[in-house]
């Protein structure tokens, strides 16, 4: 183990600006020494691409590590947003996706839906527009849960940018459509413009109003919300 650290240290000494991706043992090499020298390209081998688990991983690991990555198998909004962190590994088969849910029944038999390239492009752009928030302060907004009948939500706040975001998920068997999220890290008297990305709606609130609670609604289960906010002058 000490030899590995010495090897990486020498690589970093010889090549200024080198970025080392850390992927080993199903995420079991995420320790203080390796994360001081590398970024976590693949943080876990847990049941690949399972959204609820990925949400839980982000909830837990963001308490101490701001830069990690995991994978996404298909550009569907709920699973994609469940996968994103500061990094993202795309396991997309653009030409012949074999995911069973892509099969449809037609008069001539079973056919595959074409790969949704425009949806993929939109989600990739969405990811790139918010990935910097993962370096901010992390605040869980709901209790942690691994069950299918819960909401889970968390906030990332960049005080240096006076901006932040919320990711909220209503899981597949959750009967509750609306939840109140109490935002953290905001100045009580400052006004913030809140952008509900899925609907395009923008509203203005004070920091105190957002701390008292922002009511959010997700009609479908599973479903997700992406909300960003920025401080107004």
C-alpha positions in Angstrom: 0.0 0.0 0.0 2.8 2.4 0.9 4.4 1.5 -2.4 1.3 2.5 -4.3 1.3 5.9 -2.6 5.0 6.4 -3.4 4.3 5.4 -7.0 1.5 7.9 -7.4 3.5 10.6 -5.6 6.4 10.2 -8.1 4.0 10.3 -11.1 2.5 13.5 -9.7 6.0 15.0 -9.1 7.1 14.2 -12.7 3.9 15.4 -14.4 2.5 18.6 -13.0 -1.3 18.8 -13.4 -1.7 15.1 -13.8 -5.1 13.7 -12.8 -5.2 10.2 -11.5 -8.5 8.3 -11.7 -9.1 6.0 -8.7 -11.1 2.9 -9.5 -10.4 -0.3 -7.5 -12.0 -3.0 -5.4 -15.5 -1.8 -5.9 -14.9 1.6 -4.2 -12.9 0.2 -1.3 -9.9 2.3 -2.0 -11.6 5.6 -1.0 -9.3 6.4 1.9 -7.7 9.6 3.0 -4.3 8.8 1.3 -5.8 7.9 -2.1 -8.3 10.7 -2.3 -5.4 13.1 -1.5 -3.7 11.9 -4.7 -6.6 11.0 -7.0 -10.3 11.5 -7.9 -12.8 8.7 -7.5 -13.8 7.7 -11.0 -15.9 4.7 -9.8 -17.0 4.8 -6.2 -18.8 1.5 -5.9 -19.6 -1.9 -7.5 -23.0 -2.0 -5.8 -25.7 -3.3 -8.1 -24.8 -1.3 -11.2 -27.1 1.6 -12.2 -29.7 1.1 -9.5 -31.0 4.6 -8.8 -32.1 4.4 -5.1 -28.7 3.1 -4.1 -26.9 5.8 -6.1 -28.9 8.5 -4.4 -28.0 7.0 -1.0 -24.3 6.9 -2.0 -24.3 10.6 -2.9 -26.2 11.4 0.3 -23.5 9.6 2.4 -20.2 10.2 0.6 -20.9 13.9 0.1 -20.7 14.5 3.8 -16.9 14.2 3.5 -15.8 13.9 -0.2 -16.8 16.5 -2.8 -15.6 14.8 -5.9 -16.8 11.2 -6.9 -18.2 9.5 -9.9 -20.4 6.5 -10.7 -22.2 5.3 -13.9 -25.4 5.7 -15.8 -26.7 3.0 -18.2 -29.3 4.9 -20.1 -30.4 8.6 -20.5 -33.6 8.5 -18.5 -34.0 11.5 -16.3 -34.7 9.9 -12.9 -31.8 7.4 -13.2 -29.5 9.9 -14.7 -30.0 12.5 -12.0 -29.6 9.7 -9.4 -26.1 9.0 -10.9 -24.6 12.4 -11.2 -22.0 13.8 -8.9 -18.9 15.9 -9.8 -18.1 13.2 -12.3 -20.2 10.7 -14.4 -19.3 7.5 -16.3 -21.6 7.0 -19.3 -22.3 3.3 -20.0 -24.6 4.1 -23.0 -25.0 1.8 -25.9 -25.9 4.3 -28.6 -26.3 1.8 -31.4 -28.0 -1.3 -30.0 -29.4 -0.8 -26.5 -30.2 -4.1 -24.9 -32.3 -2.8 -22.0 -35.5 -4.8 -21.9 -37.6 -1.7 -21.3 -36.7 -0.4 -24.7 -38.5 -3.2 -26.5 -42.0 -2.4 -27.8 -44.6 -4.6 -29.4 -45.7 -3.8 -32.9 -47.9 -5.6 -35.5 -44.7 -7.0 -37.0 -43.3 -8.2 -33.7 -40.9 -6.8 -31.1 -38.8 -3.8 -32.1 -36.3 -1.7 -30.3 -36.9 2.0 -29.8 -34.2 4.1 -31.2 -31.6 5.5 -28.8 -32.9 8.9 -27.6 -30.0 11.0 -28.7 -31.6 14.4 -28.1 -32.6 13.4 -24.6 -29.0 12.2 -24.0 -27.7 15.5 -25.3 -30.0 17.5 -23.1 -29.1 15.5 -19.9 -25.4 15.7 -20.7 -25.7 19.5 -21.0 -27.8 19.6 -17.8 -25.0 17.7 -16.0 -22.3 20.0 -17.2 -24.3 23.1 -16.2 -24.5 22.0 -12.5 -21.5 19.8 -11.8 -19.6 22.6 -10.2 -22.2 22.8 -7.4 -20.9 19.4 -6.1 -17.8 21.3 -4.8 -20.1 23.3 -2.5 -21.4 22.8 1.0 -23.6 19.7 1.3 -26.9 19.7 3.2 -29.2 16.6 3.4 -32.8 17.9 3.2 -34.6 14.7 4.1 -33.8 11.8 6.4 -31.8 9.0 4.8 -33.7 6.0 3.5 -33.0 3.0 1.3 -36.7 2.1 0.8 -38.8 2.5 -2.3 -41.6 4.5 -0.5 -39.6 7.5 0.5 -38.4 10.9 -0.8 -34.8 11.8 -0.6 -33.4 15.3 -1.3 -30.1 17.1 -0.8 -28.7 20.6 -1.4 -25.3 21.8 -2.6 -24.5 25.4 -1.8 -21.7 27.5 -3.3 -21.3 30.5 -1.0 -18.4 31.8 -3.2 -20.8 32.0 -6.2 -23.9 32.9 -4.2 -25.6 30.0 -5.9 -26.7 26.4 -5.3 -29.0 23.6 -6.3 -31.4 21.0 -4.9 -31.9 17.5 -6.2 -35.1 15.8 -5.0 -36.3 12.3 -5.8 -39.7 10.6 -5.2 -39.1 6.9 -5.3 -41.2 4.3 -7.1 -43.6 3.3 -4.3 -43.8 6.7 -2.5 -47.4 7.8 -2.1 -46.6 11.4 -1.2 -46.6 13.9 -4.0 -45.5 17.1 -2.1 -42.8 17.7 0.4 -41.4 20.7 2.2 -37.7 21.2 2.0 -35.9 23.6 4.4 -32.9 25.0 2.7 -29.6 25.7 4.5 -26.7 28.1 4.3 -28.7 31.1 3.0 -28.7 34.7 4.3 -32.2 35.3 5.9 -32.7 38.9 4.5 -31.2 38.2 1.0 -33.4 37.6 -2.0 -32.8 34.5 -4.1 -34.2 33.7 -7.6 -35.2 30.0 -7.6 -35.4 28.2 -10.9 -37.5 25.0 -11.2 -35.6 23.5 -14.1 -38.3 20.9 -15.1 -41.1 23.4 -15.4 -39.1 26.5 -16.3 -40.8 28.5 -13.5 -38.7 31.1 -11.7 -39.7 32.6 -8.4 -38.1 35.0 -5.8 -37.9 34.2 -2.1 -35.9 35.5 0.8 -33.4 33.3 2.5 -35.7 33.1 5.5 -38.6 31.9 3.4 -36.5 29.2 1.9 -35.2 28.2 5.3 -38.8 28.0 6.6 -39.6 25.6 3.8 -40.0 25.3 0.0 -42.9 23.2 -1.0 -42.0 21.0 -4.0 -44.2 18.5 -5.9 -43.4 15.5 -8.1 -46.4 14.0 -9.8 -44.9 10.7 -11.0 -43.3 7.9 -9.1 -40.4 7.6 -9.6 -39.7 11.2 -10.4 -37.1 13.8 -9.8 -36.7 17.6 -9.5 -33.7 19.8 -10.2 -33.9 23.2 -8.7 -31.2 25.9 -8.8 -31.0 29.2 -7.1 -28.9 32.4 -7.2 -28.6 35.4 -5.0 -30.1 38.6 -6.4 -28.3 42.0 -6.2 
